[in-house]
């Protein structure tokens, strides 16, 4: 009797134990975007590989796995990246007026300099060919899949006691030129990684008054979209 290879690949979908579930939710709830609290200690290579393996285990549409990870440890390269970020950050600060601008400028965004490792996460839209299962009607599914890899890495890092900061304020061309990234490749994230000994109890932007977490109840619709007045 020949066994069905697909059936052989299945395994019981048992729920996690109470302790395992609690650990998953704790990682989700206590994950933070770290901007300035990095310690200088280098991350051991086995740890870095575990984090990359977690990212690589992310779901991807059509199993296209469009991500690449550029590890940036060199201090001079990180300083060049910080200079590019700093120029863009000055441009961003000018977009906010009055007290909002003052608060923006008070936020410390030193992760690129202080964290011992940066990872540039990219997306290759050609990884699975021109026609991809699940991407036929939404060409952004490859980028969305890559963001899942970022989230996987972030949660694994939290479980390992490693802080992660996502730097998004930069001109695409500056990072592309610095790292030699081809034009056809999309830059999705610049992540700063390093050990931390403290994390904010709530998101830093909430603690410092930039914006508060929205109530979940106001974001959930049943069956159809509902128009709601701001503040409800």
C-alpha positions as protocol buffer text, in pm:
chain_id: "A"
residue {
  index: 1
  type: UNK
  ca { x: 0 y: 0 z: 0 }
}
residue {
  index: 2
  type: UNK
  ca { x: 147 y: 334 z: -109 }
}
residue {
  index: 3
  type: UNK
  ca { x: 125 y: 610 z: 151 }
}
residue {
  index: 4
  type: UNK
  ca { x: -3 y: 952 z: 53 }
}
residue {
  index: 5
  type: UNK
  ca { x: 297 y: 1192 z: 91 }
}
residue {
  index: 6
  type: UNK
  ca { x: 65 y: 1486 z: 153 }
}
residue {
  index: 7
  type: UNK
  ca { x: -112 y: 1303 z: 433 }
}
residue {
  index: 8
  type: UNK
  ca { x: 224 y: 1199 z: 576 }
}
residue {
  index: 9
  type: UNK
  ca { x: 324 y: 1567 z: 594 }
}
residue {
  index: 10
  type: UNK
  ca { x: 36 y: 1647 z: 829 }
}
residue {
  index: 11
  type: UNK
  ca { x: 69 y: 1656 z: 1206 }
}
residue {
  index: 12
  type: UNK
  ca { x: -181 y: 1710 z: 1489 }
}
residue {
  index: 13
  type: UNK
  ca { x: -283 y: 2075 z: 1531 }
}
residue {
  index: 14
  type: UNK
  ca { x: -270 y: 2063 z: 1910 }
}
residue {
  index: 15
  type: UNK
  ca { x: -302 y: 2385 z: 2105 }
}
residue {
  index: 16
  type: UNK
  ca { x: -6 y: 2511 z: 2302 }
}
residue {
  index: 17
  type: UNK
  ca { x: 17 y: 2459 z: 2676 }
}
residue {
  index: 18
  type: UNK
  ca { x: -93 y: 2745 z: 2898 }
}
residue {
  index: 19
  type: UNK
  ca { x: 268 y: 2844 z: 2960 }
}
residue {
  index: 20
  type: UNK
  ca { x: 355 y: 2837 z: 2591 }
}
residue {
  index: 21
  type: UNK
  ca { x: 52 y: 3050 z: 2502 }
}
residue {
  index: 22
  type: UNK
  ca { x: 140 y: 3300 z: 2774 }
}
residue {
  index: 23
  type: UNK
  ca { x: 494 y: 3332 z: 2637 }
}
residue {
  index: 24
  type: UNK
  ca { x: 367 y: 3401 z: 2285 }
}
residue {
  index: 25
  type: UNK
  ca { x: 126 y: 3670 z: 2402 }
}
residue {
  index: 26
  type: UNK
  ca { x: 388 y: 3820 z: 2632 }
}
residue {
  index: 27
  type: UNK
  ca { x: 627 y: 3860 z: 2339 }
}
residue {
  index: 28
  type: UNK
  ca { x: 353 y: 4029 z: 2137 }
}
residue {
  index: 29
  type: UNK
  ca { x: 238 y: 4261 z: 2415 }
}
residue {
  index: 30
  type: UNK
  ca { x: 583 y: 4367 z: 2537 }
}
residue {
  index: 31
  type: UNK
  ca { x: 754 y: 4410 z: 2199 }
}
residue {
  index: 32
  type: UNK
  ca { x: 880 y: 4766 z: 2161 }
}
residue {
  index: 33
  type: UNK
  ca { x: 1039 y: 4979 z: 1891 }
}
residue {
  index: 34
  type: UNK
  ca { x: 1374 y: 5060 z: 2050 }
}
residue {
  index: 35
  type: UNK
  ca { x: 1527 y: 5394 z: 1955 }
}
residue {
  index: 36
  type: UNK
  ca { x: 1802 y: 5467 z: 2204 }
}
residue {
  index: 37
  type: UNK
  ca { x: 1840 y: 5203 z: 2477 }
}
residue {
  index: 38
  type: UNK
  ca { x: 2084 y: 4966 z: 2302 }
}
residue {
  index: 39
  type: UNK
  ca { x: 2384 y: 4820 z: 2479 }
}
residue {
  index: 40
  type: UNK
  ca { x: 2712 y: 4797 z: 2283 }
}
residue {
  index: 41
  type: UNK
  ca { x: 2766 y: 4424 z: 2340 }
}
residue {
  index: 42
  type: UNK
  ca { x: 2786 y: 4229 z: 2013 }
}
residue {
  index: 43
  type: UNK
  ca { x: 2518 y: 3970 z: 1944 }
}
residue {
  index: 44
  type: UNK
  ca { x: 2652 y: 3611 z: 1931 }
}
residue {
  index: 45
  type: UNK
  ca { x: 2640 y: 3461 z: 1583 }
}
residue {
  index: 46
  type: UNK
  ca { x: 2419 y: 3163 z: 1686 }
}
residue {
  index: 47
  type: UNK
  ca { x: 2163 y: 3411 z: 1821 }
}
residue {
  index: 48
  type: UNK
  ca { x: 2169 y: 3616 z: 1501 }
}
residue {
  index: 49
  type: UNK
  ca { x: 2113 y: 3298 z: 1298 }
}
residue {
  index: 50
  type: UNK
  ca { x: 1817 y: 3201 z: 1519 }
}
residue {
  index: 51
  type: UNK
  ca { x: 1659 y: 3540 z: 1456 }
}
residue {
  index: 52
  type: UNK
  ca { x: 1716 y: 3510 z: 1082 }
}
residue {
  index: 53
  type: UNK
  ca { x: 1571 y: 3159 z: 1085 }
}
residue {
  index: 54
  type: UNK
  ca { x: 1262 y: 3292 z: 1261 }
}
residue {
  index: 55
  type: UNK
  ca { x: 1227 y: 3561 z: 994 }
}
residue {
  index: 56
  type: UNK
  ca { x: 1274 y: 3302 z: 719 }
}
residue {
  index: 57
  type: UNK
  ca { x: 992 y: 3093 z: 871 }
}
residue {
  index: 58
  type: UNK
  ca { x: 742 y: 3372 z: 804 }
}
residue {
  index: 59
  type: UNK
  ca { x: 436 y: 3312 z: 589 }
}
residue {
  index: 60
  type: UNK
  ca { x: 465 y: 3430 z: 230 }
}
residue {
  index: 61
  type: UNK
  ca { x: 206 y: 3446 z: -46 }
}
residue {
  index: 62
  type: UNK
  ca { x: 262 y: 3167 z: -297 }
}
residue {
  index: 63
  type: UNK
  ca { x: 552 y: 3053 z: -73 }
}
residue {
  index: 64
  type: UNK
  ca { x: 758 y: 3303 z: -272 }
}
residue {
  index: 65
  type: UNK
  ca { x: 991 y: 3391 z: 21 }
}
residue {
  index: 66
  type: UNK
  ca { x: 1088 y: 3726 z: -135 }
}
residue {
  index: 67
  type: UNK
  ca { x: 1313 y: 3849 z: 147 }
}
residue {
  index: 68
  type: UNK
  ca { x: 1686 y: 3904 z: 176 }
}
residue {
  index: 69
  type: UNK
  ca { x: 1876 y: 4021 z: 483 }
}
residue {
  index: 70
  type: UNK
  ca { x: 2184 y: 4244 z: 458 }
}
residue {
  index: 71
  type: UNK
  ca { x: 2379 y: 4236 z: 785 }
}
residue {
  index: 72
  type: UNK
  ca { x: 2557 y: 4565 z: 856 }
}
residue {
  index: 73
  type: UNK
  ca { x: 2807 y: 4547 z: 1142 }
}
residue {
  index: 74
  type: UNK
  ca { x: 3081 y: 4782 z: 1018 }
}
residue {
  index: 75
  type: UNK
  ca { x: 3084 y: 5100 z: 1227 }
}
residue {
  index: 76
  type: UNK
  ca { x: 3175 y: 5324 z: 932 }
}
residue {
  index: 77
  type: UNK
  ca { x: 2887 y: 5193 z: 726 }
}
residue {
  index: 78
  type: UNK
  ca { x: 2646 y: 5240 z: 1014 }
}
residue {
  index: 79
  type: UNK
  ca { x: 2776 y: 5595 z: 1058 }
}
residue {
  index: 80
  type: UNK
  ca { x: 2715 y: 5663 z: 688 }
}
residue {
  index: 81
  type: UNK
  ca { x: 2363 y: 5524 z: 725 }
}
residue {
  index: 82
  type: UNK
  ca { x: 2307 y: 5747 z: 1029 }
}
residue {
  index: 83
  type: UNK
  ca { x: 2419 y: 6054 z: 830 }
}
residue {
  index: 84
  type: UNK
  ca { x: 2166 y: 5969 z: 558 }
}
residue {
  index: 85
  type: UNK
  ca { x: 1897 y: 5919 z: 820 }
}
residue {
  index: 86
  type: UNK
  ca { x: 1989 y: 6243 z: 998 }
}
residue {
  index: 87
  type: UNK
  ca { x: 1941 y: 6451 z: 684 }
}
residue {
  index: 88
  type: UNK
  ca { x: 1604 y: 6291 z: 616 }
}
residue {
  index: 89
  type: UNK
  ca { x: 1507 y: 6333 z: 981 }
}
residue {
  index: 90
  type: UNK
  ca { x: 1573 y: 6706 z: 964 }
}
residue {
  index: 91
  type: UNK
  ca { x: 1342 y: 6722 z: 662 }
}
residue {
  index: 92
  type: UNK
  ca { x: 1077 y: 6526 z: 851 }
}
residue {
  index: 93
  type: UNK
  ca { x: 1105 y: 6749 z: 1159 }
}
residue {
  index: 94
  type: UNK
  ca { x: 1028 y: 7054 z: 944 }
}
residue {
  index: 95
  type: UNK
  ca { x: 693 y: 6898 z: 850 }
}
residue {
  index: 96
  type: UNK
  ca { x: 561 y: 6930 z: 1207 }
}
residue {
  index: 97
  type: UNK
  ca { x: 470 y: 7270 z: 1349 }
}
residue {
  index: 98
  type: UNK
  ca { x: 492 y: 7421 z: 1694 }
}
residue {
  index: 99
  type: UNK
  ca { x: 486 y: 7192 z: 1995 }
}
residue {
  index: 100
  type: UNK
  ca { x: 453 y: 6891 z: 1769 }
}
residue {
  index: 101
  type: UNK
  ca { x: 779 y: 6980 z: 1600 }
}
residue {
  index: 102
  type: UNK
  ca { x: 950 y: 7036 z: 1936 }
}
residue {
  index: 103
  type: UNK
  ca { x: 834 y: 6698 z: 2060 }
}
residue {
  index: 104
  type: UNK
  ca { x: 953 y: 6532 z: 1739 }
}
residue {
  index: 105
  type: UNK
  ca { x: 1299 y: 6683 z: 1776 }
}
residue {
  index: 106
  type: UNK
  ca { x: 1318 y: 6567 z: 2139 }
}
residue {
  index: 107
  type: UNK
  ca { x: 1282 y: 6202 z: 2044 }
}
residue {
  index: 108
  type: UNK
  ca { x: 1618 y: 6026 z: 2051 }
}
residue {
  index: 109
  type: UNK
  ca { x: 1673 y: 5819 z: 1738 }
}
residue {
  index: 110
  type: UNK
  ca { x: 2025 y: 5687 z: 1791 }
}
residue {
  index: 111
  type: UNK
  ca { x: 1970 y: 5319 z: 1714 }
}
residue {
  index: 112
  type: UNK
  ca { x: 2185 y: 5309 z: 1400 }
}
residue {
  index: 113
  type: UNK
  ca { x: 2485 y: 5438 z: 1593 }
}
residue {
  index: 114
  type: UNK
  ca { x: 2434 y: 5253 z: 1920 }
}
residue {
  index: 115
  type: UNK
  ca { x: 2307 y: 4910 z: 1814 }
}
residue {
  index: 116
  type: UNK
  ca { x: 2592 y: 4673 z: 1719 }
}
residue {
  index: 117
  type: UNK
  ca { x: 2399 y: 4523 z: 1427 }
}
residue {
  index: 118
  type: UNK
  ca { x: 2175 y: 4662 z: 1157 }
}
residue {
  index: 119
  type: UNK
  ca { x: 1978 y: 4445 z: 916 }
}
residue {
  index: 120
  type: UNK
  ca { x: 1842 y: 4584 z: 593 }
}
residue {
  index: 121
  type: UNK
  ca { x: 1544 y: 4371 z: 488 }
}
residue {
  index: 122
  type: UNK
  ca { x: 1465 y: 4374 z: 118 }
}
residue {
  index: 123
  type: UNK
  ca { x: 1201 y: 4228 z: -113 }
}
residue {
  index: 124
  type: UNK
  ca { x: 1275 y: 4061 z: -447 }
}
residue {
  index: 125
  type: UNK
  ca { x: 958 y: 4082 z: -661 }
}
residue {
  index: 126
  type: UNK
  ca { x: 1103 y: 3836 z: -914 }
}
residue {
  index: 127
  type: UNK
  ca { x: 1186 y: 3560 z: -663 }
}
residue {
  index: 128
  type: UNK
  ca { x: 901 y: 3331 z: -772 }
}
residue {
  index: 129
  type: UNK
  ca { x: 874 y: 3437 z: -1136 }
}
residue {
  index: 130
  type: UNK
  ca { x: 638 y: 3673 z: -1319 }
}
residue {
  index: 131
  type: UNK
  ca { x: 314 y: 3497 z: -1216 }
}
residue {
  index: 132
  type: UNK
  ca { x: 288 y: 3411 z: -847 }
}
residue {
  index: 133
  type: UNK
  ca { x: 11 y: 3216 z: -680 }
}
residue {
  index: 134
  type: UNK
  ca { x: -185 y: 3466 z: -470 }
}
residue {
  index: 135
  type: UNK
  ca { x: -19 y: 3775 z: -620 }
}
residue {
  index: 136
  type: UNK
  ca { x: -211 y: 3768 z: -948 }
}
residue {
  index: 137
  type: UNK
  ca { x: -447 y: 4048 z: -843 }
}
residue {
  index: 138
  type: UNK
  ca { x: -243 y: 4234 z: -580 }
}
residue {
  index: 139
  type: UNK
  ca { x: 118 y: 4307 z: -676 }
}
residue {
  index: 140
  type: UNK
  ca { x: 201 y: 4423 z: -322 }
}
residue {
  index: 141
  type: UNK
  ca { x: 168 y: 4079 z: -170 }
}
residue {
  index: 142
  type: UNK
  ca { x: 543 y: 4023 z: -195 }
}
residue {
  index: 143
  type: UNK
  ca { x: 611 y: 4332 z: 18 }
}
residue {
  index: 144
  type: UNK
  ca { x: 341 y: 4232 z: 265 }
}
residue {
  index: 145
  type: UNK
  ca { x: 503 y: 3890 z: 293 }
}
residue {
  index: 146
  type: UNK
  ca { x: 839 y: 4052 z: 368 }
}
residue {
  index: 147
  type: UNK
  ca { x: 683 y: 4254 z: 650 }
}
residue {
  index: 148
  type: UNK
  ca { x: 569 y: 3924 z: 803 }
}
residue {
  index: 149
  type: UNK
  ca { x: 936 y: 3824 z: 813 }
}
residue {
  index: 150
  type: UNK
  ca { x: 1017 y: 4149 z: 995 }
}
residue {
  index: 151
  type: UNK
  ca { x: 748 y: 4077 z: 1253 }
}
residue {
  index: 152
  type: UNK
  ca { x: 873 y: 3722 z: 1306 }
}
residue {
  index: 153
  type: UNK
  ca { x: 1224 y: 3848 z: 1367 }
}
residue {
  index: 154
  type: UNK
  ca { x: 1098 y: 4117 z: 1603 }
}
residue {
  index: 155
  type: UNK
  ca { x: 901 y: 3875 z: 1821 }
}
residue {
  index: 156
  type: UNK
  ca { x: 1184 y: 3622 z: 1830 }
}
residue {
  index: 157
  type: UNK
  ca { x: 1421 y: 3903 z: 1931 }
}
residue {
  index: 158
  type: UNK
  ca { x: 1190 y: 4001 z: 2217 }
}
residue {
  index: 159
  type: UNK
  ca { x: 1197 y: 3642 z: 2344 }
}
residue {
  index: 160
  type: UNK
  ca { x: 1579 y: 3650 z: 2328 }
}
residue {
  index: 161
  type: UNK
  ca { x: 1611 y: 3978 z: 2520 }
}
residue {
  index: 162
  type: UNK
  ca { x: 1718 y: 4163 z: 2206 }
}
residue {
  index: 163
  type: UNK
  ca { x: 1579 y: 4505 z: 2121 }
}
residue {
  index: 164
  type: UNK
  ca { x: 1480 y: 4600 z: 1767 }
}
residue {
  index: 165
  type: UNK
  ca { x: 1425 y: 4944 z: 1617 }
}
residue {
  index: 166
  type: UNK
  ca { x: 1273 y: 4999 z: 1272 }
}
residue {
  index: 167
  type: UNK
  ca { x: 1428 y: 5299 z: 1094 }
}
residue {
  index: 168
  type: UNK
  ca { x: 1199 y: 5425 z: 819 }
}
residue {
  index: 169
  type: UNK
  ca { x: 1315 y: 5785 z: 780 }
}
residue {
  index: 170
  type: UNK
  ca { x: 1563 y: 5783 z: 495 }
}
residue {
  index: 171
  type: UNK
  ca { x: 1579 y: 5851 z: 125 }
}
residue {
  index: 172
  type: UNK
  ca { x: 1558 y: 5523 z: -61 }
}
residue {
  index: 173
  type: UNK
  ca { x: 1846 y: 5616 z: -293 }
}
residue {
  index: 174
  type: UNK
  ca { x: 2083 y: 5680 z: -2 }
}
residue {
  index: 175
  type: UNK
  ca { x: 2045 y: 5330 z: 142 }
}
residue {
  index: 176
  type: UNK
  ca { x: 2038 y: 5175 z: -203 }
}
residue {
  index: 177
  type: UNK
  ca { x: 2371 y: 5337 z: -293 }
}
residue {
  index: 178
  type: UNK
  ca { x: 2531 y: 5260 z: 43 }
}
residue {
  index: 179
  type: UNK
  ca { x: 2451 y: 4888 z: 26 }
}
residue {
  index: 180
  type: UNK
  ca { x: 2465 y: 4837 z: -350 }
}
residue {
  index: 181
  type: UNK
  ca { x: 2101 y: 4728 z: -376 }
}
residue {
  index: 182
  type: UNK
  ca { x: 1974 y: 4686 z: -736 }
}
residue {
  index: 183
  type: UNK
  ca { x: 1689 y: 4909 z: -854 }
}
residue {
  index: 184
  type: UNK
  ca { x: 1450 y: 4616 z: -898 }
}
residue {
  index: 185
  type: UNK
  ca { x: 1483 y: 4522 z: -529 }
}
residue {
  index: 186
  type: UNK
  ca { x: 1254 y: 4699 z: -281 }
}
residue {
  index: 187
  type: UNK
  ca { x: 1394 y: 4819 z: 50 }
}
residue {
  index: 188
  type: UNK
  ca { x: 1139 y: 4727 z: 317 }
}
residue {
  index: 189
  type: UNK
  ca { x: 1310 y: 4792 z: 651 }
}
residue {
  index: 190
  type: UNK
  ca { x: 1630 y: 4901 z: 819 }
}
residue {
  index: 191
  type: UNK
  ca { x: 1636 y: 4728 z: 1158 }
}
residue {
  index: 192
  type: UNK
  ca { x: 1870 y: 4809 z: 1447 }
}
residue {
  index: 193
  type: UNK
  ca { x: 1939 y: 4516 z: 1681 }
}
residue {
  index: 194
  type: UNK
  ca { x: 2115 y: 4493 z: 2013 }
}
residue {
  index: 195
  type: UNK
  ca { x: 2080 y: 4381 z: 2371 }
}
residue {
  index: 196
  type: UNK
  ca { x: 1874 y: 4606 z: 2599 }
}
residue {
  index: 197
  type: UNK
  ca { x: 1841 y: 4599 z: 2975 }
}
residue {
  index: 198
  type: UNK
  ca { x: 1526 y: 4812 z: 2990 }
}
residue {
  index: 199
  type: UNK
  ca { x: 1214 y: 4852 z: 2776 }
}
residue {
  index: 200
  type: UNK
  ca { x: 924 y: 5093 z: 2807 }
}
residue {
  index: 201
  type: UNK
  ca { x: 615 y: 4946 z: 2972 }
}
residue {
  index: 202
  type: UNK
  ca { x: 408 y: 5104 z: 2695 }
}
residue {
  index: 203
  type: UNK
  ca { x: 513 y: 5214 z: 2345 }
}
residue {
  index: 204
  type: UNK
  ca { x: 759 y: 5502 z: 2375 }
}
residue {
  index: 205
  type: UNK
  ca { x: 549 y: 5733 z: 2158 }
}
residue {
  index: 206
  type: UNK
  ca { x: 255 y: 5678 z: 2392 }
}
residue {
  index: 207
  type: UNK
  ca { x: 469 y: 5740 z: 2703 }
}
residue {
  index: 208
  type: UNK
  ca { x: 601 y: 6065 z: 2555 }
}
residue {
  index: 209
  type: UNK
  ca { x: 262 y: 6189 z: 2443 }
}
residue {
  index: 210
  type: UNK
  ca { x: 293 y: 6157 z: 2066 }
}
residue {
  index: 211
  type: UNK
  ca { x: -5 y: 5927 z: 2019 }
}
residue {
  index: 212
  type: UNK
  ca { x: -204 y: 5681 z: 2229 }
}
residue {
  index: 213
  type: UNK
  ca { x: -319 y: 5329 z: 2146 }
}
residue {
  index: 214
  type: UNK
  ca { x: -664 y: 5329 z: 1990 }
}
residue {
  index: 215
  type: UNK
  ca { x: -941 y: 5125 z: 2156 }
}
residue {
  index: 216
  type: UNK
  ca { x: -980 y: 4794 z: 1976 }
}
residue {
  index: 217
  type: UNK
  ca { x: -1360 y: 4821 z: 1991 }
}
residue {
  index: 218
  type: UNK
  ca { x: -1354 y: 5118 z: 1754 }
}
residue {
  index: 219
  type: UNK
  ca { x: -1156 y: 4926 z: 1492 }
}
residue {
  index: 220
  type: UNK
  ca { x: -1370 y: 4614 z: 1459 }
}
residue {
  index: 221
  type: UNK
  ca { x: -1665 y: 4596 z: 1220 }
}
residue {
  index: 222
  type: UNK
  ca { x: -1912 y: 4310 z: 1188 }
}
residue {
  index: 223
  type: UNK
  ca { x: -1992 y: 4201 z: 835 }
}
residue {
  index: 224
  type: UNK
  ca { x: -1956 y: 4539 z: 659 }
}
residue {
  index: 225
  type: UNK
  ca { x: -1755 y: 4860 z: 678 }
}
residue {
  index: 226
  type: UNK
  ca { x: -1911 y: 5121 z: 905 }
}
residue {
  index: 227
  type: UNK
  ca { x: -1861 y: 5494 z: 881 }
}
residue {
  index: 228
  type: UNK
  ca { x: -1783 y: 5630 z: 1223 }
}
residue {
  index: 229
  type: UNK
  ca { x: -1724 y: 5985 z: 1340 }
}
residue {
  index: 230
  type: UNK
  ca { x: -1376 y: 6065 z: 1464 }
}
residue {
  index: 231
  type: UNK
  ca { x: -1354 y: 6029 z: 1839 }
}
residue {
  index: 232
  type: UNK
  ca { x: -1628 y: 5769 z: 1873 }
}
